[in-house]
Amino acid sequence: MPEYIPEPFRIKMIEPIRLINREAREAALIEAGYNVFALKAEDIFIDMLTDSGTGAMSHFQWAAIMIGDESYAGARSYFRLAEVVKDIFGFQHFLPTHQGRAAEGILSTLLVKQGQYIPSNMHFDTTDANIRSRGGRPTNLVIEEAYDPSNLHPFKGNMDIEKLVKFIEETGAENIPFGMMTVTNNAGGGQPVSMENMRAVAKVYRSNQIPFFIDAARYAENAYFVKMREPGYEDKSPTEITRELFALADGMTMSAKKDAIVNIGGLLCMNDESLFQNARNELIMREGFPTYGGLAGRDLDAMAVGLREGLNEEYLKSRLGQTEYLNKGLLEAGVPVIQPAGGHAVYLDAGKLLPHLSHAEFPDQALVVELYREGGIRGVELGSVMFSYEDPDTGEMVYPDLELVRLAIPRRTYTQSHLDYIIKTVRKIITHADQIGGYKFTYAPQFLKHFTARFEPL
Ligand SMILES: Cc1ncc(COP(=O)(O)O)c(C=O)c1O
């Protein structure tokens, strides 16, 4: 396990945060319809809503921003980014997008037809929604161990190869426009995928002529897990491991707001020439000209620097050590958490902590609300609010197996004392867990419900 080493950086600019009092937090919750996405950021003490776009950029990145080239077409910033993307990921073609979901949207628009299936270890919510909105059916085929929060499998993000083979046989390769793998598996606890498993998945997809796309948001954390846990990789650098991993695929979608440590940005990469041409046309309609793709030139430069910084070994050691520290602290406090610790977040098992609440009473949402009420901490639910849906065949509600609450750690942003405060707050919550009530929707849209839903206590 990585140790929580002193951060390999020091602070030279600060952003004040404050803890408002309990009555003010209660009032803020009511105003927000008990949805923490609707809270004002200034009313939050420690914000663990997401690690997406919330990291602290380095002085090298801020310096790169100053040389951003804002030319509409052919900007220098684009070519600097193109060089780094090619060097790390190796694909023939790339398009910058403003976020990961824009890349997913373009890919789904071009490839998914009504009733088709897209297998993955586990789709993230935006990928899931983009596929569903085109009439497709995202299918999760992660190994069974992923559903057991206490199972210590070192690569709980792995695909179940037998399930994948059977699924393709039953579905028919012609009904699968592309297959995916999410590294690391955010929806399943930020758990990594082994190189061995990626090779096996790539082989199955290739033998069935199914194009293989990686959802690459946390490519660097995955590479460091491979280095730590997979025999044969201990002496390879995270960059070498990343190159080997992406050489197995035909393309990738990526949110650069995670391991590329930028506040905004995404990538869509592929080898196929005709798909690229179509994607470029889609990009022009939705995002912008292909050499900026919905971003400013300065964003492209910050990303080019961040992509390499995200692969720095000392940084990755401290980052994964931090996650491990929080996970261990919560576990020692008696909280059921997903084990082993994932890369970017800790995941509290709300279903186990609040066993008196059914899926339909949203135990995950109840815990999210309680974290804010008790300590001004913002987390996010990854359970029935986010993932339940009406089965298109039977019309019945389908609930996820796990009711999780994620505390995502922004990169290079919080220190050990912030993590200790979270552990202390959760210890307080445990003392009255059996009195915490459930929630129901007062409003919920069809897709991506969690962002804008409103709730009331049951
Ligand atoms: C695994 C994964 N894929 C895709 C996305 C979507 O990226 P974005 O938020 O940049 O649209 C996320 C974002 O959280 C993610 O974690």
The ligand as a MOL file (V3000), in Angstrom:
LIG
                    3D

  0  0  0     0  0            999 V3000
M  V30 BEGIN CTAB
M  V30 COUNTS 16 16 0 0 0
M  V30 BEGIN ATOM
M  V30 1 C -14.9480 7.5990 -15.4960 0
M  V30 2 C -15.5230 8.8820 -15.9920 0
M  V30 3 N -15.8800 8.9950 -17.2830 0
M  V30 4 C -16.3980 10.1230 -17.7760 0
M  V30 5 C -16.5990 11.2240 -16.9890 0
M  V30 6 C -17.2220 12.4740 -17.5980 0
M  V30 7 O -16.2980 13.4980 -17.6980 0
M  V30 8 P -16.7050 15.0570 -17.6650 0
M  V30 9 O -17.1770 15.3480 -16.2990 0
M  V30 10 O -15.4290 15.7650 -18.0080 0
M  V30 11 O -17.7450 15.2740 -18.6890 0
M  V30 12 C -16.2540 11.1610 -15.6510 0
M  V30 13 C -16.4810 12.3520 -14.7990 0
M  V30 14 O -16.6460 12.3340 -13.6510 0
M  V30 15 C -15.6990 9.9530 -15.1370 0
M  V30 16 O -15.3400 9.8360 -13.8550 0
M  V30 END ATOM
M  V30 BEGIN BOND
M  V30 1 1 1 2
M  V30 2 1 2 3
M  V30 3 2 2 15
M  V30 4 2 3 4
M  V30 5 1 4 5
M  V30 6 1 5 6
M  V30 7 2 5 12
M  V30 8 1 6 7
M  V30 9 1 7 8
M  V30 10 2 8 9
M  V30 11 1 8 10
M  V30 12 1 8 11
M  V30 13 1 12 13
M  V30 14 1 12 15
M  V30 15 2 13 14
M  V30 16 1 15 16
M  V30 END BOND
M  V30 END CTAB
M  END
